[in-house]
Amino acid sequence: MDLPAPPEPLPLPVVDTHCHLDATEELSGLDPADALARAAAVGVTRVVQVGCDVASSRWAVAAAERWPSVVAGVAVHPNDAARLGAGLADALAEVADLARHPRVRAVGETGLDHYRTPDAAGRAAQRESFAAHIAIAKAAGRTLVIHDRDAHAEVLDVLDAEGPPERVVMHCFSGDADVARACLDRGAHLSFAGTVTFKNNGHLREALALAPLDRVLVETDAPYLTPTPLRGRPNASYLVPHTARAMATVRGLELDVLCRALDANAEAAFGGPWPAWS
């Protein structure tokens, strides 16, 4: 397993607010316990482990039970929702049950994906699933984590129609400045992944620059979206410092100032400090 060398540690702890430790192990062979240890060694001391279907949501809950630095998100990913057909109702019922677990902080990732689901029937199933997840998040008092790919206006339309829960995170924020303002107006946190470091993504840096400092998060979406200069290799939580340093440059901030904000924002976005939470 040819893993990238660890970056220089961050000066203060931060949270990887969206990762898939199970998929990281499958793609790169990096054992979840090792992944967490490598992350902690560079200052990424806590993570949000996110489920994308019933099986991975169960895995996320088990991981959060095993490792105090981990809390879980549970959901049916929008692309999975489009494929489930009659099985969607049962999957949503299990997500609703898992959402009540004390180590679950988030319902998501849910939302809309017009890139991988172009057909009308699939998109209708995604909207149905997204609305159901919003209701689950509100009923359980959990943060709603939104996947939005090529569907900015439609995501906001569903949020407005259903009414957002108290806490909303735009996972791997992908919009421009106007989309950022619309999400911020609805009380959302904007979570930035390695994509904010990509040369051609100036629109993401514009969105990051305008967001209030207390509404900004950092994530990996590991094993995906590996930041520059390591694109093309599997991502992992211990690579967050690359993205955090790029974000500090965009904001014109000292790195310790940004880290302090990112850590506090993660607690605000996901319902308080952990591991001491139930």
C-alpha positions as CSV (number, residue, x, y, z in Angstrom):
1,M,0.0,0.0,0.0
2,D,1.7,3.2,-1.2
3,L,0.2,5.9,1.0
4,P,1.2,9.5,0.8
5,A,3.6,10.8,3.4
6,P,1.9,12.6,6.3
7,P,1.8,16.4,5.9
8,E,3.1,18.8,8.5
9,P,0.8,18.6,11.6
10,L,-1.7,21.4,12.1
11,P,-1.0,23.8,15.0
12,L,-4.4,23.0,16.6
13,P,-7.0,20.2,16.3
14,V,-9.6,20.1,13.6
15,V,-12.4,17.8,12.6
16,D,-12.8,15.9,9.3
17,T,-16.5,16.5,9.0
18,H,-17.2,13.9,6.3
19,C,-15.3,10.7,5.6
20,H,-15.9,7.1,4.7
21,L,-13.4,5.0,6.7
22,D,-15.0,1.8,5.3
23,A,-14.6,2.8,1.7
24,T,-11.1,4.1,2.4
25,E,-10.1,0.7,3.7
26,E,-11.7,-1.0,0.6
27,L,-9.9,1.3,-1.8
28,S,-6.5,1.8,-0.3
29,G,-6.2,-1.0,2.3
30,L,-5.9,1.6,5.1
31,D,-7.3,0.0,8.3
32,P,-9.8,2.3,10.0
33,A,-7.9,2.3,13.3
34,D,-4.7,3.2,11.5
35,A,-6.5,5.9,9.6
36,L,-7.7,7.5,12.8
37,A,-4.3,7.2,14.4
38,R,-2.6,8.8,11.3
39,A,-5.2,11.6,11.4
40,A,-4.7,12.3,15.1
41,A,-1.0,12.5,14.6
42,V,-1.3,15.5,12.3
43,G,-4.1,17.2,14.4
44,V,-7.2,15.7,12.9
45,T,-8.5,14.4,16.1
46,R,-12.2,13.7,15.4
47,V,-14.2,12.6,12.3
48,V,-17.7,12.2,11.1
49,Q,-18.1,8.8,9.5
50,V,-20.9,9.0,6.9
51,G,-23.1,6.2,5.7
52,C,-24.5,6.0,2.1
53,D,-26.8,3.0,2.4
54,V,-28.2,0.8,5.1
55,A,-25.1,-1.4,5.3
56,S,-22.6,1.5,5.5
57,S,-24.9,3.3,7.9
58,R,-24.8,0.3,10.3
59,W,-21.1,0.3,9.8
60,A,-20.9,4.0,10.7
61,V,-22.8,3.4,13.9
62,A,-20.6,0.5,14.9
63,A,-17.5,2.6,14.2
64,A,-18.8,5.4,16.4
65,E,-19.5,2.9,19.2
66,R,-16.0,1.5,18.9
67,W,-13.9,4.8,18.6
68,P,-14.7,7.8,20.8
69,S,-13.3,10.2,18.2
70,V,-16.0,9.1,15.7
71,V,-19.6,10.1,15.4
72,A,-21.9,8.8,12.7
73,G,-24.1,10.0,9.9
74,V,-26.8,7.6,8.5
75,A,-28.6,7.8,5.2
76,V,-29.5,6.5,1.8
77,H,-27.3,8.3,-0.8
78,P,-29.5,10.0,-3.5
79,N,-28.0,7.8,-6.2
80,D,-28.9,4.7,-4.2
81,A,-32.4,6.1,-3.6
82,A,-32.8,6.3,-7.3
83,R,-31.9,2.6,-7.7
84,L,-33.8,1.1,-4.8
85,G,-37.3,1.2,-6.3
86,A,-39.8,-0.4,-3.9
87,G,-37.0,-1.1,-1.4
88,L,-36.6,2.6,-0.7
89,A,-39.4,2.7,2.0
90,D,-37.8,-0.1,4.0
91,A,-34.3,1.5,3.7
92,L,-35.7,4.8,4.9
93,A,-37.4,3.1,7.9
94,E,-34.1,1.6,8.9
95,V,-32.3,5.0,8.6
96,A,-35.0,6.5,10.8
97,D,-34.3,3.9,13.4
98,L,-30.5,4.3,13.2
99,A,-30.9,8.0,13.5
100,R,-32.1,7.7,17.1
101,H,-28.8,6.0,18.2
102,P,-26.9,8.2,20.6
103,R,-23.7,8.1,18.6
104,V,-25.4,9.4,15.5
105,R,-25.1,13.1,14.9
106,A,-26.2,13.4,11.3
107,V,-28.8,12.3,8.8
108,G,-27.0,12.2,5.5
109,E,-25.5,12.2,3.1
110,T,-28.8,12.8,1.4
111,G,-29.9,15.3,-1.3
112,L,-30.0,15.4,-5.1
113,D,-27.5,14.3,-7.7
114,H,-28.4,15.2,-11.3
115,Y,-25.0,14.2,-12.6
116,R,-25.3,10.4,-12.0
117,T,-29.1,10.3,-12.1
118,P,-30.3,12.0,-15.2
119,D,-33.6,10.3,-15.7
120,A,-36.9,11.8,-14.5
121,A,-38.0,8.7,-12.5
122,G,-34.7,8.5,-10.6
123,R,-34.8,12.2,-9.8
124,A,-38.3,11.9,-8.5
125,A,-37.1,9.1,-6.2
126,Q,-34.3,11.3,-5.0
127,R,-36.7,14.1,-4.1
128,E,-38.9,11.7,-2.2
129,S,-35.9,10.3,-0.3
130,F,-34.5,13.8,0.4
131,A,-37.8,15.0,1.8
132,A,-38.0,11.9,4.0
133,H,-34.4,12.4,5.3
134,I,-35.3,16.0,6.2
135,A,-38.2,14.7,8.2
136,I,-36.0,12.1,9.9
137,A,-33.4,14.7,10.8
138,K,-36.0,17.0,12.4
139,A,-37.7,14.1,14.3
140,A,-34.4,12.9,15.7
141,G,-32.8,16.3,16.3
142,R,-29.9,15.5,14.0
143,T,-27.9,17.6,11.5
144,L,-28.9,17.3,7.9
145,V,-25.9,16.6,5.6
146,I,-26.7,17.4,2.0
147,H,-25.1,16.0,-1.2
148,D,-25.7,18.4,-4.0
149,R,-24.3,17.6,-7.4
150,D,-25.5,19.7,-10.3
151,A,-28.8,20.3,-8.5
152,H,-28.3,23.6,-6.6
153,A,-31.7,25.2,-7.3
154,E,-33.6,21.9,-6.8
155,V,-31.9,21.2,-3.5
156,L,-32.9,24.7,-2.2
157,D,-36.4,24.2,-3.5
158,V,-36.8,20.9,-1.5
159,L,-35.3,22.5,1.6
160,D,-37.7,25.5,1.3
161,A,-40.7,23.2,0.7
162,E,-40.0,20.9,3.6
163,G,-38.4,23.4,6.0
164,P,-34.8,22.7,7.1
165,P,-33.9,21.2,10.4
166,E,-32.0,23.3,13.0
167,R,-28.6,22.3,11.6
168,V,-27.7,21.9,7.9
169,V,-24.3,21.1,6.4
170,M,-23.6,21.4,2.6
171,H,-21.3,18.5,2.2
172,C,-18.4,19.1,-0.3
173,F,-19.8,22.5,-1.2
174,S,-19.8,22.8,-5.0
175,G,-21.6,26.0,-5.8
176,D,-20.5,29.5,-6.6
177,A,-20.8,32.7,-4.6
178,D,-24.5,33.0,-5.3
179,V,-25.2,29.5,-4.3
180,A,-23.1,30.0,-1.1
181,R,-25.2,33.1,-0.2
182,A,-28.4,31.2,-0.7
183,C,-27.3,28.3,1.5
184,L,-26.0,30.7,4.2
185,D,-29.3,32.6,4.1
186,R,-30.9,29.3,5.1
187,G,-28.6,28.8,8.0
188,A,-26.3,26.2,6.5
189,H,-22.6,25.5,7.2
190,L,-20.5,25.1,4.0
191,S,-18.1,22.2,4.1
192,F,-15.0,22.4,1.8
193,A,-13.2,19.4,0.6
194,G,-10.0,18.9,-1.4
195,T,-11.8,20.3,-4.5
196,V,-11.2,23.8,-3.1
197,T,-7.5,23.3,-3.8
198,F,-8.0,22.4,-7.5
199,K,-6.6,24.9,-10.0
200,N,-9.8,25.3,-12.0
201,N,-12.2,25.7,-9.0
202,G,-11.9,29.5,-8.5
203,H,-15.7,29.6,-7.8
204,L,-15.2,27.5,-4.7
205,R,-12.5,29.8,-3.4
206,E,-14.8,32.8,-4.0
207,A,-17.5,31.0,-2.0
208,L,-15.1,30.2,0.8
209,A,-13.9,33.8,0.9
210,L,-17.3,35.3,1.4
211,A,-18.6,32.8,4.0
212,P,-18.7,34.0,7.6
213,L,-15.8,32.3,9.4
214,D,-18.2,30.6,11.9
215,R,-20.0,28.8,9.0
216,V,-17.0,27.1,7.4
217,L,-16.0,23.4,7.8
218,V,-13.3,21.2,6.3
219,E,-13.7,17.6,5.2
220,T,-12.1,14.9,3.1
221,D,-14.9,12.8,1.7
222,A,-12.2,10.2,1.9
223,P,-11.2,8.2,0.0
224,Y,-12.4,10.6,-2.7
225,L,-11.5,14.2,-3.6
226,T,-7.8,14.1,-2.7
227,P,-6.4,17.6,-2.4
228,T,-3.6,19.1,-4.4
229,P,-0.7,18.1,-4.6
230,L,-1.9,14.4,-4.2
231,R,-4.7,14.2,-6.8
232,G,-5.0,10.8,-8.3
233,R,-4.2,8.9,-5.0
234,P,-6.7,7.8,-2.4
235,N,-7.7,10.4,0.2
236,A,-7.7,9.9,4.0
237,S,-8.4,12.0,7.0
238,Y,-4.7,12.6,7.7
239,L,-4.5,14.6,4.5
240,V,-6.9,17.3,5.8
241,P,-3.9,19.7,6.6
242,H,-3.4,20.2,2.8
243,T,-6.9,21.5,2.5
244,A,-6.8,23.5,5.7
245,R,-3.7,25.3,4.7
246,A,-5.1,26.1,1.3
247,M,-8.3,27.4,3.0
248,A,-6.2,29.6,5.4
249,T,-4.5,31.2,2.3
250,V,-7.8,31.9,0.7
251,R,-9.1,33.5,3.8
252,G,-5.9,35.4,4.5
253,L,-5.8,33.9,8.0
254,E,-3.1,32.5,10.2
255,L,-3.5,28.7,10.3
256,D,-4.1,28.5,14.0
257,V,-6.9,31.0,13.7
258,L,-8.6,29.0,11.0
259,C,-8.1,25.7,12.9
260,R,-9.6,27.1,16.0
261,A,-12.7,28.2,14.0
262,L,-13.0,24.9,12.1
263,D,-13.0,22.9,15.3
264,A,-15.6,25.1,17.0
265,N,-17.7,25.2,13.9
266,A,-17.8,21.4,13.7
267,E,-19.2,21.1,17.2
268,A,-21.8,23.8,16.4
269,A,-22.7,22.1,13.1
270,F,-23.0,18.6,14.6
271,G,-24.7,19.2,17.9
272,G,-21.9,19.8,20.5
273,P,-18.6,18.3,21.6
274,W,-17.7,14.7,21.4
275,P,-16.8,12.1,22.6
276,A,-18.5,13.3,25.8
277,W,-22.0,13.3,24.4
278,S,-25.0,11.1,24.4
